[in-house]
Amino acid sequence: MTENWDAEGNWTAEGPWGTRTSTGRDFSLHRWQARLDELRATHHVPGAQLAVLVDGKIHELASGVLHRATGAEVTTDSVFLSGSIAKIYTATLIMQLADQGLLDLDAPVVDVLPEFATPDPEATKVITTRQLLSHTGGLTNDFTHDTGRGDDALAKYVEMARDVALDCPPGTAVSYGSVGYVVLGRIIEVLTGKTWDQALHDMLVTPLALERTMTLPEEALRFRVAMSHLGEPGQDPDPAPVWDMMPRSAGPYGRVIVSAGDVVRLAQLHLNAGTAPDGTRLMSPGAVTEMQRREVDVPDKWTVSADGQALGWVLYDWDGITGYGHDGAAIGQYGYLRAVPQAGVAVVLLTNGGGARQLYAELFRELLRDLAGVRMPEPFGPATPPIAVDVTPYIGTYKREGVVITVSERDGKPHMLYEFVDGMKDLSPPLDMELTPVTDTVFAASGAGPSFSEDYMPVVFSTLTTGTQCVYVGMRATPKVAGPSRDH
């Protein structure tokens, strides 16, 4: 394929399909099916679903198998675990309640949820719903606690989380925090008098006619369900020991079971300024706009391709073309959602293992370029040519709930040891990675596996507004607690 960008920024390419331009007015189902099949096989992804909204029409594609042991094929009506894409559903519900005048985003959470607390009484008094939505409240991510299958699962989780340390003081930094989304889920329950699951069904699933969107495993049994797969990079992965390890309390941040087509239908609601396909208004245009407004810049611009954080949505800026979306991961299943408002385009990819990040990167670069004129950034990696950076200021120990990170030098090269501790202790073996400079504050970590990045995992050193040093790994801010230390 020969491709070019002209002076006006339009993309053209010559290939077996002829000449294509970035008009976004043509979608070749045959072409993209072939490309999905090819890239899925190349990157050892067992199965994938792709849904594309363009010109008001949704196209749905499927490739590969749901389960390598059974050979059951992926179909467009199969369902996958969407991981953290679930946060967009929870954020949308919160904005609907704010729209109805039931919730003030800038009031303290304790005003509507008196049982909410953190180990810091002063922080507890000031953390707002807006901060939880934008990951600026300081609540951490890696607190996994099974509070059972009962309808009180979220209430019990919020009670247990009262003793979980904050990543950082509220309002001092963005730090990706799933705990905050359980709190948001509980706010939804208190204001609606329903479980989060039922509120989602009544407020979004039914009015949008989302026939393949659910939250509980027993609901998924009615459909063709994707099995998670795990394995070494560059090889075909094997079925995971269990389908889904997440407890019911993970729902608001991590478990919506869904088809790619249904995720696109949720994105369409936002692209259509809050109006459902049948004309029903589910959100005001103002609420839709506010949800997409940048709340904070993010130091880590690579883990989820983020340029900024809004209310739920992650924001992108592709050479002046703006967009929003979210990624998700759930024990071997990975999902990617991107929307380009000015083109009216939304793209969703759901997968069940393997080199999903590489599949996403190649496929979305081509799709968004062709349909929306978007030029996505090149893959993250070390500086070319290599640069020398003094790592001494970063050496030391960093800690947050569930994670300890040790930055050191070995044989003159910077290294990072990433260990799960406390309640996360048995989640994964430690990651021991060499750090290669990208800039003075950004490093590329090798050896993390393809689920984290295309080839390298971003490690970003920053400073909180309090002056405390921190390191970002996976969009989580981990404050420095000791240092320096050196390995010899």
Secondary structure, 3 states (H helix, E strand, C coil): CEEEECCCCCEEEEECCEEEECCCCCCCHHHHHHHHHHHHHHCCCCEEEEEEEECCEEEEEEEEECCCCCCCECCCCCEEECHHHHHHHHHHHHHHHHHCCCCCCCCEHHHHCCCCCCCCHHHHHHCEHHHHHCCCCCCCCCCCCCCCCCCCHHHHHHHHHHHCCCCCCCCCCCCCCHHHHHHHHHHHHHHHCCCHHHHHHHHHHCCCCCCCEECCHHHHCCCCECCCEECCCCCCCEECCCCCCCCHHHHHHHCCEECHHHHHHHHHHHHCCCECCCCCECCCHHHHHHHHCCCEECCCCCCCCCCEECCCCEEEEECCEEEEEEEEEECCEEEEEEEEHHHCEEEEEEECCCCHHHHHHHHHHHHHHHHHCCCCCCCCCCCCCCCCCCCHHHCEEEEECCEEEEEEEECCEEEEEEEECHHHCCCCCCEEEEEEECCCCEEEECCCCCCCCCCCEEEEEEECCCCCEEEEECCEEEEEEECCCCCC
